[in-house]
Every structure is written in C-alpha cells, then in structure tokens.
C-alpha cells in the first residue's frame, strides 16, 4: 500500500512538472492580434508561384512591398495583377485575412494560395490620405502636405497622393517641388491627363511655355472633351502667341461643352481680340460678364475691343431706328427737299478721311529693372493674362542701362489709366506710370 502511494505521488509530481514546463515554454508569447474594423490591403496575385517567391525575396532585401508588386505587374502584365481595396474584415477573403494576421502596417505577408494562383498581401491604411484630402479642400495645404508624406511612406505607388502633394506645393508657390511630385504621379498613373494638365499649369507659372504646351497637348489628346483641358491649352497657346486659330478652336469647343463657365468665354474673347476679331471678342466678353463676377480686367478688355473695332462694325451697334409708321410722306419729302444734296466735300467718304483711325500710342509702365531676364519674366506674367506688351531698353543720365516693361498699346490715355488701375486692383502691379507718345 505504501509502495502504491509512493508511485502515485511520483506520477503526480511528474504531471505537475510537465504542465509547468509547457507553461514556461509559452511564457512571453501572446496570441497574434486579430484584425478588426476596416482594413486596407494591396493584393498582388501571381499566376505562378516562383514569380511570387522572387518578388517576396526582393521585398525581404529591402524593396518597398508595393513598389516590388507594381514593378512585377508592369514587367509581367499577363501573369501579375495588383489591386488596392479597403473593406470591413467581414468582407475579406478568409485566406487573405489569415495571411494578414500579425502583419504590421506597410509590411507584406508570405506567399499563399488564392484563386488558382498565388498571392502576397500588403497591409496599409488610407486614413492619412483621407484627412489630407479634406484639409486640401479647406486650403490647409501645410497640414495636408504633412499627412500626405505619411501616407506616401506607406503607399509610395499611390499616384493620387503624389498628385495632391503637387497641388499643395503649387498652391503655396513652390512650383519646382510641385513638378517633382507631379512627375511621380505621372510615373505611377501612366500619364493621367489630370496630372498632365496640372503639371503643365505649374510649368506655365514658371514661364516655361514650350514644355507646358507639350503637356497640355497630351492632356487634350487623352481627354478631348474635357473643357478644363481645352481651355487651358487654348490659354497657353495665346500666351505663346502660337497657332491662334487652333487656340480659338479649342476655346470654342470648351464653351460648347460647358457654356456656363465665365472663364471659358473670357479665354475665347482674348484669343479673338488677339486675332483682330473684335466684334466676336465683344460678344465673348459680354457673355463672360453675364455669367461670372465683373472683374475690372474683363470690363477693360471689353472696352478695348469696342474701341478697336472698325467703323462699319461699330455701326452695327449705332443704327438709327426705322421711320415710325404713320409719319406722312409729305414731311419726309419736304425735309428731303429742304436739305441740300450732299456734295463730295461732305460725303461719308470725305468724313472718313477727315477722321483718320487713331493710332495706339499709350502704354502702362509696370516695372523698370536692370536685368532683361527679370523684365521678360514680368512681361510673360501679363501676357499669360492676355495683355500685350513689350520690353524697352533705355539709358539714364548716369549711363546705366534699364529695361522697362510696357503694357499696351492703348489708343487713349484714359484707357491706359483704366487698365493701370485694374492691374493695381488685381495685384498684377503695385506702381505704374502711363506713357503716351505722339
């Protein structure tokens, strides 16, 4: 009996020891955290396992997981598919869910079986991107940029984030940095026309007309019925004083697609005025004024086009009304009889000779600088808004060379003065001098 009790005691001690060892073996380990709520996943699907394993090896060697997947998809478009989705965990494929358990943000899972192929899942988030988008809408560009940089550290292939980063930088005047972001966006989007258009606008703001025109042209080819792209391309052609007939065609198409946009009619009017079609320009500027805010510059353009119209076209606006019905023929004939017949000296042709066409001789001097490059840059800014002008060299009494930026010409001093006030009000020029020459 004592022998039996001793055997049972030793067995019990052994069981207790085994349990203790197992407990100690599991000490310090915690179960993998379960996924909860909404999850964002970048999923790479591979037709063949060796290719998936090669990509996983590249990731393990330091290449960003999303970059590695994107490169594989471009190199093997028929064998690799990459998608990005944000879903509730209850909507995730059980195999994807299982692969993502324990994976940190930005990291990749191992290779696993999925839909007659093989897959790698990358866990990510869109919360930084969503917050940045809301901040950009409220024009809080600095805070938005900070969040976008966080998003791009996790999602370097998200072209929309690079595009938004470019918009933030362009809005704060950092056009060179904006172009760098747009280039990244184009690389990952496959030359999205939206990005092409915005990069072209940044180049135009820097005075780089030739590359800007090239990108605007590509944006219009990719989306030929987008009125924003058409209007911007037309405006750039006007700024470069190139292919004005094509510019008018583009601007006309923009107004047909969206006739309620004041800016499109303004662009069309500026192009028509540049081509000398002032009657058409008056109609376009009038529509722009009806649709949108009454900018002083727009009103000034309308006045300039009216004053530059030929006499025969001006007559369209100043025709006398027909003789009212009921007027006696006697009074008409008597007045005709009482008035002398026109002689050659008082004919309309003679009047036209007596009133020669007024020559434009007034300019608005908006800047005087020592460097020609700076003067040319200022002039480009005015030409981009549709104002003609020139850079003039002059030497002061001390023999120093200066360059004056002259906007015009204007046929009368009062018109030049009105334009100058509009420049100051819109912020184009702080000081000015009106110069009129015989």
C-alpha positions in Angstrom: 0.0 0.0 0.0 2.8 2.4 0.9 4.6 1.4 -2.3 1.4 2.2 -4.3 1.0 5.6 -2.6 4.6 6.5 -3.4 4.2 5.6 -7.1 1.1 7.8 -7.3 2.9 10.7 -5.6 5.8 10.5 -8.1 3.4 10.4 -11.1 1.5 13.4 -9.8 4.8 15.4 -9.4 5.8 14.4 -13.0 2.5 15.7 -14.4 2.8 19.0 -12.5 6.4 19.4 -13.8 5.3 18.8 -17.4 2.5 21.4 -17.0 4.9 23.9 -15.5 7.4 23.3 -18.4 4.7 23.8 -21.0 3.6 27.0 -19.2 7.1 28.3 -19.1 7.6 27.4 -22.8 4.6 29.6 -23.7 5.6 32.4 -21.3 6.2 35.7 -23.1 4.2 34.8 -26.2 1.0 36.5 -26.9 -1.5 35.4 -29.5 -1.3 37.4 -32.8 -3.6 40.4 -32.7 -6.8 39.9 -34.6 -7.8 42.3 -37.4 -10.8 44.5 -36.6 -12.9 47.1 -38.3 -11.9 48.5 -41.7 -8.7 47.2 -43.3 -6.8 48.4 -46.4 -5.0 45.8 -48.5 -2.8 45.9 -51.5 -3.0 42.5 -53.0 -0.7 41.0 -55.6 -1.9 37.9 -57.4 0.5 35.7 -59.4 -0.2 33.0 -61.9 3.0 31.1 -60.9 4.5 30.6 -57.5 8.2 31.0 -58.5 7.4 34.6 -59.6 5.6 35.3 -56.3 8.6 33.9 -54.3 11.0 36.0 -56.4 9.0 39.2 -55.5 8.9 38.2 -51.8 12.6 37.8 -51.9 13.1 41.2 -53.3 10.8 42.6 -50.5 12.9 40.8 -47.9 16.0 42.5 -49.3 14.6 46.0 -48.6 12.5 46.9 -51.6 9.2 48.5 -50.6 6.5 45.9 -50.9 4.1 48.0 -53.0 6.9 49.1 -55.3 8.0 45.5 -55.8 4.5 44.4 -56.7 3.9 47.3 -59.1 7.2 46.6 -60.9 6.3 42.9 -61.2 2.9 43.8 -62.7 4.5 46.1 -65.3 7.1 43.5 -66.2 4.6 40.6 -66.4 1.1 42.2 -67.1 -0.4 38.9 -68.1 0.9 37.0 -65.0 0.6 39.5 -62.2 -2.4 41.6 -61.1 -2.2 44.2 -58.3 -5.3 45.7 -56.6 -5.9 48.0 -53.7 -9.1 47.7 -51.6 -10.4 48.9 -48.2 -13.0 46.6 -46.7 -14.5 45.6 -43.4 -12.8 42.5 -42.1 -16.1 40.6 -42.5 -15.8 41.1 -46.3 -12.2 39.9 -46.6 -11.5 36.6 -48.2 -10.7 34.2 -45.3 -7.3 33.3 -46.9 -6.4 37.0 -47.1 -7.5 37.6 -43.6 -5.4 34.7 -42.3 -2.3 35.9 -44.2 -2.6 39.4 -42.8 -3.0 38.4 -39.1 0.1 39.7 -37.3 1.4 41.7 -40.3 2.3 45.3 -39.4 1.3 48.4 -41.5 3.4 48.6 -44.6 4.6 45.0 -44.4 3.9 42.1 -46.6 2.6 38.6 -45.9 4.1 35.5 -47.1 3.1 33.7 -50.3 -0.3 32.0 -50.0 -2.7 30.1 -52.3 -5.5 32.2 -53.8 -7.9 31.7 -56.7 -6.0 29.2 -58.8 -2.8 31.1 -58.2 -0.6 32.6 -55.5 -0.8 35.9 -53.7 1.1 38.4 -51.5 -0.9 40.8 -49.3 0.4 44.1 -48.0 -1.4 45.7 -45.1 -1.8 49.5 -45.4 -4.2 52.4 -44.5 -5.9 55.3 -46.2 -6.6 57.4 -43.1 -3.7 59.9 -43.7 -4.8 60.3 -47.4 -8.5 60.9 -46.5 -7.6 63.5 -43.9 -5.2 65.2 -46.3 -7.9 65.3 -48.9 -10.3 67.1 -46.6 -7.6 69.6 -45.5 -6.7 70.4 -49.1 -10.4 71.1 -49.8 -10.3 73.7 -47.0 -7.0 75.0 -48.3 -5.0 73.9 -45.3 -2.1 73.0 -47.5 0.7 72.7 -45.0 -1.1 70.3 -42.7 -2.3 68.4 -45.7 1.3 68.0 -47.0 2.4 66.6 -43.7 -0.3 63.9 -43.8 0.4 63.1 -47.5 4.1 62.5 -46.7 3.0 60.0 -44.0 0.7 58.3 -46.5 3.4 58.1 -49.1 5.8 56.5 -46.7 3.3 53.6 -46.6 1.9 53.9 -50.1 4.6 55.2 -52.4 2.8 54.0 -55.5 -0.5 55.9 -54.7 -0.4 58.4 -57.6 -3.4 60.3 -56.2 -1.3 61.2 -53.1 1.6 62.4 -55.3 -0.9 64.5 -57.3 -2.4 66.0 -54.2 1.1 66.8 -52.9 1.8 68.6 -56.2 -1.4 70.6 -55.8 -0.4 71.6 -52.2 3.0 72.8 -53.3 1.7 74.7 -56.3 -0.9 76.4 -54.1 1.9 77.8 -51.9 4.0 78.9 -54.9 6.6 76.1 -54.7 6.3 75.1 -58.4 9.6 73.3 -58.8 8.7 71.0 -55.9 5.2 70.6 -57.3 6.6 69.5 -60.6 8.7 66.8 -58.9 5.5 65.5 -57.2 3.6 65.6 -60.5 6.4 63.6 -62.2 6.0 60.9 -59.5 2.2 60.9 -60.0 2.7 60.5 -63.8 5.1 57.7 -63.3 2.7 55.6 -61.2 -0.5 56.6 -63.0 0.7 56.0 -66.6 0.4 59.7 -67.5 -3.0 60.6 -66.1 -4.5 63.6 -68.1 -5.4 65.3 -64.9 -1.8 65.2 -63.8 -0.5 66.3 -67.2 -2.8 69.3 -67.1 -1.7 70.4 -63.5 2.0 69.9 -64.2 1.6 72.0 -67.4 0.0 74.7 -65.3 2.9 74.7 -62.9 5.4 74.9 -65.8 3.4 77.8 -67.2 3.5 79.6 -63.9 7.3 79.3 -64.1 7.4 80.8 -67.5 8.3 77.5 -69.3 5.8 77.8 -72.2 7.3 75.1 -74.5 7.1 72.2 -72.1 3.8 73.4 -70.8 2.3 73.4 -74.3 3.5 69.8 -74.8 1.8 68.6 -71.7 -1.4 70.5 -72.3 -1.5 68.9 -75.8 -1.1 65.4 -74.4 -3.8 66.1 -71.8 -6.2 67.2 -74.6 -5.4 64.2 -76.7 -6.1 61.8 -73.8 -9.3 63.6 -72.8 -10.5 65.6 -75.9 -13.9 66.5 -74.4 -12.7 67.9 -71.1 -13.4 71.7 -71.1 -10.8 72.5 -68.5 -8.0 70.9 -70.5 -9.3 72.6 -73.7 -9.5 76.0 -72.1 -6.0 75.7 -70.5 -4.4 74.6 -73.8 -6.1 77.5 -75.6 -4.9 80.0 -73.0 -1.3 78.6 -73.2 -1.3 78.9 -77.0 -2.5 82.5 -76.6 0.3 83.2 -74.1 2.9 81.8 -76.5 1.2 83.7 -79.4 1.3 80.4 -81.3 -1.4 78.8 -83.5 -4.1 81.3 -82.6 -6.5 79.7 -85.0 -6.1 76.3 -83.2 -6.4 78.2 -79.8 -9.8 79.7 -80.9 -11.0 76.2 -82.0 -10.1 74.7 -78.6 -11.7 77.6 -76.7 -14.9 77.4 -78.8 -15.1 73.7 -78.1 -14.8 74.4 -74.3 -17.6 76.9 -74.4 -19.8 74.5 -76.3 -19.2 71.7 -73.8 -19.8 73.9 -70.8 -21.3 77.3 -71.8 -21.9 78.4 -68.2 -18.3 79.0 -67.4 -17.3 82.6 -67.5 -13.6 81.9 -67.7 -14.0 79.9 -70.9 -15.7 82.8 -72.6 -13.0 85.2 -71.3 -10.3 83.0 -72.9 -12.2 82.8 -76.2 -12.6 86.6 -76.2 -8.9 87.2 -75.5 -8.0 84.9 -78.4 -10.4 86.6 -80.7 -9.1 90.0 -79.8 -5.5 88.8 -80.4 -6.6 87.7 -83.9 -8.2 91.1 -84.6 -11.8 89.7 -84.4 -13.0 92.4 -82.1 -16.7 92.1 -82.9 -16.6 88.4 -81.9 -14.5 89.3 -78.9 -17.1 91.8 -77.7 -19.7 89.1 -77.7 -17.5 86.6 -75.8 -16.5 89.2 -73.2 -20.2 90.2 -72.8 -21.1 86.6 -72.1 -18.3 86.2 -69.6 -19.5 89.3 -67.7 -23.1 88.0 -67.6 -22.0 84.6 -66.2 -19.4 85.5 -63.7 -18.1 88.2 -61.4 -17.4 91.5 -63.1 -13.6 91.6 -63.0 -12.2 95.0 -63.8 -9.8 93.4 -66.3 -12.6 91.8 -68.1 -14.5 95.0 -68.4 -11.4 96.7 -69.6 -10.9 94.1 -72.3 -14.5 94.6 -73.5 -13.9 98.4 -73.8 -10.7 97.9 -75.7 -12.3 95.6 -78.2 -15.1 98.0 -78.8 -12.7 100.9 -79.3 -10.6 98.8 -81.8 -13.5 97.8 -83.9 -13.7 99.2 -87.5 -16.3 101.9 -88.3 -18.5 99.6 -90.3 -18.7 97.1 -87.4 -19.3 99.9 -84.8 -22.2 100.9 -87.0 -23.9 97.7 -86.1 -24.3 99.0 -82.5 -25.4 102.5 -83.5 -28.0 102.1 -86.2 -30.9 104.5 -86.2 -34.4 103.1 -85.7 -36.6 102.9 -88.8 -39.1 105.7 -89.5 -42.2 105.1 -87.4 -45.4 104.0 -89.2 -47.9 106.8 -89.7 -45.3 109.5 -90.5 -46.5 111.5 -93.5 -44.6 111.2 -96.7 -45.0 114.9 -97.2 -42.9 115.8 -94.1 -40.3 113.3 -95.2 -40.2 114.7 -98.8 -40.2 118.3 -97.5 -37.3 117.6 -95.2 -35.6 115.9 -98.1 -36.3 118.9 -100.3 -35.2 121.5 -97.7 -31.9 119.8 -97.1 -29.1 120.4 -99.6 -27.8 117.5 -101.7 -24.5 116.1 -100.4 -21.5 117.4 -102.2 -18.2 115.5 -102.5 -16.8 117.6 -99.7 -19.5 116.5 -97.2 -19.8 112.8 -98.3 -19.2 109.9 -95.9 -16.0 109.1 -97.7 -14.7 112.6 -97.1 -15.7 112.4 -93.4 -13.8 109.1 -93.1 -10.8 110.9 -94.5 -11.2 113.8 -92.1 -11.3 111.3 -89.1 -8.3 109.0 -89.6 -8.1 106.0 -87.4 -6.5 106.8 -84.1 -3.1 105.2 -83.6 -2.3 103.4 -80.4 0.3 105.4 -78.6 -0.2 105.0 -74.8 1.5 102.4 -72.6 1.3 101.4 -68.9 4.8 101.1 -67.5 4.5 98.5 -64.7 8.2 97.9 -63.9 11.7 99.1 -64.5 14.6 96.7 -63.7 18.3 96.4 -64.5 18.1 92.7 -65.7 16.5 91.9 -69.0 15.6 88.4 -67.9 13.6 89.7 -65.0 11.8 92.2 -67.2 10.9 89.4 -69.7 9.6 87.3 -66.8 7.3 90.1 -65.7 6.1 90.6 -69.3 5.3 86.9 -69.6 3.1 87.1 -66.5 1.0 89.8 -68.1 0.9 88.0 -71.5 -0.4 84.9 -69.7 -3.4 87.0 -68.7 -4.0 88.2 -72.2 -2.3 91.6 -72.1 0.1 92.6 -75.0 3.3 94.5 -74.2 7.0 94.8 -74.8 10.3 95.3 -73.0 12.1 98.6 -73.8 15.7 99.4 -73.2 16.8 102.8 -72.1 19.8 104.5 -70.6 19.6 107.0 -67.7 21.6 110.2 -67.3 24.4 108.3 -65.5 24.8 105.9 -68.4 23.1 102.9 -66.6 21.0 100.5 -68.7 17.5 99.8 -67.6 14.6 97.7 -69.0 11.1 99.0 -68.9 8.1 96.7 -69.0 5.4 98.4 -71.1 1.8 97.0 -71.4 -0.2 98.1 -74.3 -0.6 99.9 -76.6 -3.8 101.8 -75.8 -5.4 104.3 -78.2 -6.1 106.9 -75.5 -4.6 107.9 -72.1 -7.9 107.3 -70.3 -7.9 103.6 -71.4 -4.3 103.1 -70.4 -5.1 104.7 -67.0 -8.1 102.4 -66.5 -6.0 99.4 -67.4 -3.3 100.5 -64.9 -5.9 100.8 -62.1 -7.2 97.3 -62.9 -3.6 96.0 -62.7 -3.1 97.5 -59.3 -6.5 96.2 -58.0 -5.8 92.7 -59.2 -2.3 92.6 -57.8 -0.5 92.5 -61.1 1.3 95.7 -60.4 1.8 97.9 -57.4 3.1 101.1 -59.1 2.7 102.3 -62.6 3.3 105.2 -65.0 1.1 106.0 -68.0 3.3 107.0 -71.0 1.8 108.5 -74.1 3.8 109.2 -77.2 3.0 111.3 -80.3 
